[in-house]
Amino acid sequence: MGEMEGKVALVTGAARGQGRSHAVRLAQEGADIIAIDICDQIDSVPYGLSSEADLAQTAKLVEAEDRRIVHAVADTRDAGALAAAVDRGVSELGRLDIVLANAGIVSYGGVRDLTAEQWNDMIGTNLTGVFNTARATVEHLIASGGGSFIATSSVYGLKGNGGVAHYTAAKHGVTGLLRAMTHELAPFNIRVNSIHPTTVNTDMIQHDAQYRLFRPDLDNPTAEDAKAGFASLNIMPIPWVETTDITNAVLFLASDKARYITGVALPVDAGSMQI
């Protein structure tokens, strides 16, 4: 019997990357899954976002673990659409025990360069999206007698860096939101924690715009060209962590092994917080 047997977990940003990794691992541990993703492009994002085919592939991978899944296309910025998707999933699967507010984007710019569109898209997705996820799920967690709410923040939710002012502001906002939720939801036996990764080996970092930040001297830099730049963000000698590294932390925080752990901002960062 897996650690998540009999539980239902909701994952936003589930179509690929960290979200897919979390959904599949929780399914392997016995959970049924509600998987939500935007499956559309946001114009200010400099890399391709997920597709409905990606979300369908996540569903197939969960079903291959002999678990049930309800998947839906919804933008976390759209509170109504998100709540409808959550309610449908809970209605079909019967309960909700774990929420992983994972959906997020990245783009680049300091305060002198950012456009209003970049700022609004970032705050809307990476901060308001987490708030909307909480609003859509907390009553279901209470109805189940408690549970675990985990949000994906970033090392930039705990420290600063230039060139990502809007991202840093949004991720700090997530950290603050969850610290407040910890106090509000503890009486209902809901644990609230955040995870703060360094760069993770997903489509969010593996694209031309990111490589050019590290190698502006090259016309067409590759991931290999940018590795030294990525590695400079960590004190351990690696350029990035893998999705499984974040999923391992998620599984722990969502499990009964962490039944009295709440209000924690957990870095999975290869020492990035020490820089």
C-alpha positions as CSV (number, residue, x, y, z in Angstrom):
1,M,0.0,0.0,0.0
2,G,1.4,3.4,-1.0
3,E,1.6,6.5,1.3
4,M,-1.2,8.2,-0.5
5,E,-3.7,5.3,-0.7
6,G,-7.3,6.5,-0.5
7,K,-6.4,10.2,-1.0
8,V,-7.2,12.7,-3.8
9,A,-4.6,15.2,-4.8
10,L,-5.1,18.3,-7.0
11,V,-2.2,19.6,-9.1
12,T,-2.2,22.8,-11.1
13,G,0.3,23.1,-13.9
14,A,0.0,19.3,-14.3
15,A,0.5,19.0,-18.0
16,R,4.2,18.7,-17.9
17,G,7.4,19.5,-15.9
18,Q,7.1,19.5,-12.1
19,G,3.3,19.2,-12.2
20,R,3.4,16.0,-14.2
21,S,6.1,14.6,-12.0
22,H,4.1,15.3,-8.9
23,A,0.9,13.9,-10.3
24,V,2.5,10.6,-11.5
25,R,4.4,10.1,-8.3
26,L,1.4,10.6,-6.1
27,A,-0.5,8.2,-8.3
28,Q,2.2,5.7,-7.8
29,E,1.7,6.1,-4.1
30,G,-2.0,5.4,-4.4
31,A,-3.7,8.9,-4.9
32,D,-6.3,9.7,-7.4
33,I,-5.6,13.0,-9.2
34,I,-7.3,16.2,-10.3
35,A,-5.0,17.7,-12.9
36,I,-5.4,21.2,-14.2
37,D,-3.4,23.3,-16.7
38,I,-3.8,26.3,-18.9
39,C,-2.9,24.5,-22.1
40,D,-2.5,27.8,-23.9
41,Q,0.1,30.5,-24.5
42,I,0.6,33.6,-22.5
43,D,2.0,36.3,-24.8
44,S,4.6,37.7,-22.4
45,V,6.2,34.3,-21.7
46,P,9.3,33.7,-23.9
47,Y,8.8,29.9,-24.3
48,G,6.1,27.6,-25.3
49,L,3.6,26.6,-22.6
50,S,1.7,23.4,-22.3
51,S,-0.8,21.9,-24.7
52,E,-3.9,19.8,-24.3
53,A,-1.9,16.9,-25.7
54,D,0.5,17.4,-22.8
55,L,-2.3,17.2,-20.3
56,A,-3.7,14.1,-22.0
57,Q,-0.3,12.5,-21.7
58,T,-0.2,13.2,-17.9
59,A,-3.7,11.6,-17.7
60,K,-2.4,8.5,-19.5
61,L,0.6,8.2,-17.2
62,V,-1.6,8.4,-14.1
63,E,-4.1,5.9,-15.5
64,A,-1.1,3.6,-16.2
65,E,-0.6,3.5,-12.5
66,D,-4.2,2.2,-12.2
67,R,-5.4,5.4,-10.6
68,R,-8.4,7.6,-11.5
69,I,-7.8,11.1,-12.9
70,V,-10.0,14.1,-13.7
71,H,-8.2,16.5,-15.9
72,A,-9.4,20.0,-17.0
73,V,-8.2,23.0,-19.0
74,A,-8.4,26.1,-16.8
75,D,-6.3,29.2,-16.3
76,T,-5.6,29.7,-12.6
77,R,-6.0,33.5,-13.2
78,D,-9.7,32.7,-13.9
79,A,-11.2,32.1,-10.5
80,G,-14.5,30.9,-11.9
81,A,-13.1,28.4,-14.4
82,L,-10.7,27.1,-11.8
83,A,-13.3,26.6,-9.1
84,A,-15.6,24.8,-11.6
85,A,-12.8,22.4,-12.5
86,V,-12.0,21.8,-8.9
87,D,-15.6,21.2,-8.0
88,R,-16.0,18.7,-10.9
89,G,-13.0,16.8,-9.9
90,V,-14.0,16.6,-6.2
91,S,-17.6,15.5,-7.3
92,E,-16.2,12.7,-9.4
93,L,-13.5,11.5,-7.1
94,G,-15.3,12.1,-3.8
95,R,-13.0,14.2,-1.7
96,L,-9.8,16.3,-1.6
97,D,-6.8,15.8,0.6
98,I,-3.8,17.4,-1.0
99,V,-3.5,20.6,-3.1
100,L,-0.3,21.3,-5.0
101,A,-0.5,24.9,-6.3
102,N,2.3,24.4,-8.8
103,A,1.3,26.4,-11.9
104,G,3.8,29.1,-12.8
105,I,5.6,31.1,-15.5
106,V,8.8,33.0,-15.9
107,S,9.9,35.9,-18.0
108,Y,12.7,38.5,-17.6
109,G,13.2,42.1,-16.8
110,G,14.2,44.6,-14.2
111,V,11.9,47.4,-13.0
112,R,13.3,49.8,-15.7
113,D,12.4,47.3,-18.5
114,L,9.3,45.4,-17.5
115,T,6.1,46.1,-19.4
116,A,2.7,46.3,-17.7
117,E,1.7,43.1,-19.5
118,Q,4.7,41.2,-18.2
119,W,4.0,42.4,-14.6
120,N,0.3,41.6,-14.8
121,D,0.7,38.2,-16.3
122,M,3.3,37.3,-13.7
123,I,1.4,38.5,-10.7
124,G,-1.8,37.0,-12.1
125,T,-0.3,33.6,-12.7
126,N,2.3,33.1,-10.0
127,L,0.5,34.9,-7.1
128,T,-3.2,35.4,-7.8
129,G,-3.3,31.9,-9.3
130,V,-2.2,30.5,-5.9
131,F,-4.8,32.6,-4.1
132,N,-7.5,31.4,-6.5
133,T,-6.4,27.8,-6.0
134,A,-6.7,28.3,-2.2
135,R,-10.1,29.8,-2.6
136,A,-11.3,26.9,-4.8
137,T,-9.9,24.2,-2.6
138,V,-9.9,25.1,1.1
139,E,-13.5,24.3,1.8
140,H,-13.1,20.9,0.2
141,L,-10.0,20.2,2.4
142,I,-12.1,21.2,5.5
143,A,-14.9,18.9,4.4
144,S,-12.3,16.0,4.2
145,G,-11.2,16.7,7.8
146,G,-8.0,18.4,6.9
147,G,-5.1,17.9,4.5
148,S,-2.0,19.4,3.0
149,F,-1.7,22.6,0.9
150,I,1.6,23.0,-0.8
151,A,2.7,25.8,-3.1
152,T,5.6,26.0,-5.5
153,S,7.5,29.2,-4.7
154,S,11.2,29.7,-5.6
155,V,14.5,30.6,-4.0
156,Y,13.4,34.0,-5.2
157,G,10.5,33.8,-2.8
158,L,13.1,34.0,0.0
159,K,15.8,36.2,-1.6
160,G,16.3,38.7,-4.4
161,N,18.1,38.9,-7.7
162,G,18.2,41.4,-10.6
163,G,16.4,40.9,-13.9
164,V,13.4,39.1,-12.5
165,A,11.7,41.8,-10.4
166,H,8.1,40.7,-11.1
167,Y,8.9,37.0,-10.6
168,T,10.6,37.8,-7.3
169,A,7.7,39.9,-6.2
170,A,5.2,37.2,-7.0
171,K,7.2,34.4,-5.3
172,H,7.7,36.5,-2.2
173,G,3.9,37.1,-2.3
174,V,3.3,33.3,-2.3
175,T,5.6,32.9,0.7
176,G,3.6,35.6,2.6
177,L,0.2,34.3,1.5
178,L,1.0,30.8,2.8
179,R,2.4,32.0,6.1
180,A,-0.9,33.7,6.7
181,M,-2.9,30.6,5.6
182,T,-0.9,28.5,8.1
183,H,-2.5,30.4,10.9
184,E,-6.0,30.5,9.4
185,L,-6.1,26.8,8.5
186,A,-4.3,25.1,11.4
187,P,-7.6,24.8,13.4
188,F,-9.0,22.7,10.5
189,N,-6.0,20.3,10.5
190,I,-4.8,21.7,7.2
191,R,-1.0,22.0,6.9
192,V,0.3,24.8,4.7
193,N,3.9,24.7,3.3
194,S,5.9,26.1,0.4
195,I,8.7,24.6,-1.6
196,H,11.5,26.8,-2.9
197,P,13.4,25.3,-5.8
198,T,16.5,26.5,-7.5
199,T,16.4,26.1,-11.3
200,V,14.7,22.9,-12.3
201,N,15.3,21.0,-15.5
202,T,12.1,21.7,-17.3
203,D,10.8,23.7,-20.3
204,M,10.7,26.8,-18.0
205,I,14.5,27.1,-18.1
206,Q,15.4,25.1,-21.2
207,H,14.8,27.6,-23.9
208,D,16.7,30.2,-26.0
209,A,15.8,33.2,-24.0
210,Q,17.2,31.7,-20.8
211,Y,20.4,30.6,-22.6
212,R,21.0,34.1,-24.0
213,L,20.8,35.6,-20.5
214,F,23.9,33.5,-19.6
215,R,25.7,33.7,-23.0
216,P,24.9,37.0,-24.6
217,D,28.2,36.7,-26.5
218,L,26.8,33.8,-28.6
219,D,24.3,34.1,-31.5
220,N,22.6,30.7,-30.8
221,P,23.6,29.5,-27.3
222,T,22.7,25.9,-26.3
223,A,21.9,24.4,-22.9
224,E,25.5,23.1,-22.9
225,D,26.8,26.7,-23.4
226,A,24.6,28.0,-20.6
227,K,25.5,25.2,-18.0
228,A,28.2,27.3,-16.3
229,G,25.8,30.1,-15.9
230,F,23.1,27.9,-14.4
231,A,25.8,26.3,-12.1
232,S,26.8,29.8,-10.8
233,L,23.4,30.0,-9.1
234,N,24.2,27.1,-6.8
235,I,27.0,26.2,-4.4
236,M,26.8,22.5,-5.2
237,P,28.5,21.7,-8.5
238,I,25.3,21.2,-10.6
239,P,23.5,23.4,-13.1
240,W,20.0,22.4,-12.1
241,V,18.0,19.9,-10.1
242,E,15.5,17.4,-11.6
243,T,11.7,17.3,-11.3
244,T,12.0,14.2,-9.1
245,D,14.0,16.2,-6.5
246,I,11.1,18.5,-6.1
247,T,8.6,15.7,-6.2
248,N,10.4,13.9,-3.3
249,A,10.0,17.0,-1.2
250,V,6.3,17.3,-2.2
251,L,5.7,13.6,-1.3
252,F,7.2,14.1,2.1
253,L,5.2,17.3,2.9
254,A,2.0,15.7,1.7
255,S,2.4,12.5,3.6
256,D,1.7,11.6,7.2
257,K,5.4,11.6,7.9
258,A,5.0,15.4,7.9
259,R,1.7,15.4,9.8
260,Y,2.8,18.1,12.2
261,I,4.9,20.1,9.8
262,T,3.2,23.4,8.8
263,G,4.4,26.9,8.0
264,V,7.7,25.7,6.5
265,A,9.4,27.3,3.5
266,L,11.5,24.4,2.3
267,P,14.4,25.1,-0.1
268,V,15.4,22.4,-2.6
269,D,18.1,24.5,-3.9
270,A,21.6,22.9,-4.1
271,G,22.7,25.6,-1.8
272,S,21.4,28.5,-3.8
273,M,20.1,30.2,-0.7
274,Q,23.7,30.6,0.5
275,I,24.7,32.8,-2.3
